[in-house]
Protein backbone atom coordinates (compact mmCIF):
# COMPACT_ATOMS: atom_id res chain seq x y z
CA UNK A 1 0.00 0.00 0.00
CA UNK A 2 1.31 3.47 -0.89
CA UNK A 3 2.15 5.85 1.90
CA UNK A 4 1.50 9.59 1.92
CA UNK A 5 5.11 10.32 0.96
CA UNK A 6 4.98 8.23 -2.20
CA UNK A 7 1.62 9.75 -3.17
CA UNK A 8 3.09 13.23 -2.76
CA UNK A 9 6.10 12.25 -4.85
CA UNK A 10 3.82 10.86 -7.58
CA UNK A 11 1.79 14.06 -7.61
CA UNK A 12 4.97 16.14 -7.79
CA UNK A 13 6.19 14.01 -10.70
CA UNK A 14 2.92 14.46 -12.60
CA UNK A 15 3.02 18.20 -11.99
CA UNK A 16 6.62 18.32 -13.23
CA UNK A 17 5.85 16.30 -16.36
CA UNK A 18 2.78 18.44 -17.12
CA UNK A 19 5.16 21.32 -17.81
CA UNK A 20 7.33 19.39 -20.27
CA UNK A 21 7.41 20.24 -23.94
CA UNK A 22 7.03 17.44 -26.47
CA UNK A 23 10.72 16.95 -27.15
CA UNK A 24 11.70 16.78 -23.48
CA UNK A 25 8.90 14.32 -22.67
CA UNK A 26 9.83 12.18 -25.69
CA UNK A 27 13.54 12.15 -24.83
CA UNK A 28 12.89 11.22 -21.21
CA UNK A 29 10.44 8.51 -22.30
CA UNK A 30 13.14 7.03 -24.55
CA UNK A 31 15.52 6.94 -21.58
CA UNK A 32 12.89 5.31 -19.35
CA UNK A 33 12.26 2.59 -21.93
CA UNK A 34 16.01 1.94 -22.26
CA UNK A 35 16.39 1.62 -18.50
CA UNK A 36 13.46 -0.78 -18.24
CA UNK A 37 14.76 -2.87 -21.16
CA UNK A 38 18.19 -3.16 -19.54
CA UNK A 39 16.61 -4.65 -16.44
CA UNK A 40 18.51 -5.13 -13.21
CA UNK A 41 16.14 -2.92 -11.20
CA UNK A 42 14.20 -4.18 -8.24
CA UNK A 43 10.42 -4.38 -8.54
CA UNK A 44 9.68 -1.11 -6.73
CA UNK A 45 12.16 0.87 -8.82
CA UNK A 46 10.80 -0.71 -11.99
CA UNK A 47 7.25 0.25 -11.05
CA UNK A 48 8.24 3.84 -10.29
CA UNK A 49 10.03 4.03 -13.63
CA UNK A 50 7.06 2.44 -15.42
CA UNK A 51 4.68 5.00 -13.87
CA UNK A 52 6.96 7.83 -14.98
CA UNK A 53 7.03 6.36 -18.48
CA UNK A 54 3.24 6.21 -18.56
CA UNK A 55 3.02 9.87 -17.51
CA UNK A 56 5.60 10.86 -20.12
CA UNK A 57 3.74 8.93 -22.84
CA UNK A 58 0.49 10.64 -21.87
CA UNK A 59 2.21 14.04 -22.08
CA UNK A 60 3.54 13.21 -25.55
CA UNK A 61 0.05 12.14 -26.64
CA UNK A 62 -1.39 15.43 -25.36
CA UNK A 63 1.12 17.41 -27.41
CA UNK A 64 0.46 15.34 -30.52
CA UNK A 65 -3.32 15.67 -30.12
CA UNK A 66 -2.94 19.44 -29.82
CA UNK A 67 -0.75 19.57 -32.91
CA UNK A 68 -3.25 17.42 -34.81
CA UNK A 69 -6.09 19.79 -33.87
CA UNK A 70 -4.07 22.80 -34.99
CA UNK A 71 -3.33 21.19 -38.37
CA UNK A 72 -6.98 20.19 -38.81
CA UNK A 73 -8.12 23.72 -37.93
CA UNK A 74 -5.64 25.25 -40.37
CA UNK A 75 -6.78 22.89 -43.13
CA UNK A 76 -10.43 23.71 -42.43
CA UNK A 77 -9.70 27.43 -42.62
CA UNK A 78 -7.78 26.91 -45.86
CA UNK A 79 -10.74 24.98 -47.31
CA UNK A 80 -13.10 27.79 -46.35
CA UNK A 81 -10.79 30.39 -47.92
CA UNK A 82 -10.59 28.52 -51.20
CA UNK A 83 -14.36 27.97 -51.26
CA UNK A 84 -14.97 31.74 -51.23
Secondary structure as the mmCIF struct_conf table of DSSP 4:
data_model
#
loop_
_struct_conf.conf_type_id
_struct_conf.id
_struct_conf.beg_label_comp_id
_struct_conf.beg_label_asym_id
_struct_conf.beg_label_seq_id
_struct_conf.end_label_comp_id
_struct_conf.end_label_asym_id
_struct_conf.end_label_seq_id
HELX_RH_AL_P HELX_RH_AL_P1 UNK A 4 UNK A 18
TURN_TY1_P TURN_TY1_P1 UNK A 19 UNK A 19
HELX_RH_AL_P HELX_RH_AL_P2 UNK A 22 UNK A 38
HELX_RH_AL_P HELX_RH_AL_P3 UNK A 43 UNK A 83
#
